[in-house]
Amino acid sequence: LASLQIMRRLASGRLGLVVTTELAARGIDAPILTHVVNLDLPPDATRYAHRAGRVGRAGRPGIVLSFITPWQKKEATKLTSALGVDLHDAVLHGGRLLMVTTDELENFE
């Protein structure tokens, strides 16, 4: 589909999922978006804010999921702290996303 068709379908609610690059995502202004999924961490807080800013507009709730390795946790914490955003730990296990405490995460096998 052409970009304009995609944007129209997204804005009207007829399109439920869009997979895009970071560059293309900057042009998305669809207030009905509810989730952003990061498959990699942005390099800085500004880019994180641009990605995350696709959801939660006009007082609507939004969720940003960032898939990271345990070694990236410190960097993720820095990004979210710089923006005043809460970071919650979860584990993808058996096809389900499980919310866990930090202690549980450290002991998770």
C-alpha positions, -999 to +999 in steps of 0.1 A: +000+000+000+011+035-006+021+056+024-010+079+021-033+049+020-017+034+051-020+067+070-057+070+060-064+034+071-045+039+103-063+072+112-097+056+105-090+026+126-092+002+097-056-008+101-046-024+134-008-029+130+020-010+112+056-021+111+079+007+102+114+021+103+123+048+128+124+073+100+090+065+086+075+064+121+083+101+126+056+110+102+029+089+119+003+110+136-025+087+145-041+094+179-056+059+181-022+042+183-019+023+216+014+006+215+050+011+202+073-019+202+110-013+201+131-042+188+162-023+196+170+006+220+172+040+205+207+055+210+195+085+230+166+100+249+155+122+220+150+093+197+133+073+224+109+102+229+102+104+192+094+067+190+074+066+222+056+098+212+036+079+186+013+067+215-004+084+244-013+116+226-039+140+237-041+124+272-047+089+259-029+060+275-001+043+256+024+015+261+059+013+249+075-022+249+113-024+245+128-058+240+162-057+256+188-081+269+198-081+305+230-062+295+209-034+281+189-027+312+213+000+325+210+019+292+172+015+292+170+028+327+191+059+316+168+066+287+136+063+307+150+083+337+161+111+314+125+114+302+108+108+336+091+076+324+085+046+345+103+013+335+087-020+344+104-053+341+088-082+322+100-115+308+088-131+276+083-168+285+064-194+267+049-168+244+035-147+273+047-114+287+051-118+325+054-088+347+081-094+374+099-076+402+136-068+399+144-095+424+123-121+405+140-110+372+175-116+387+165-151+397+145-159+366+157-190+347 
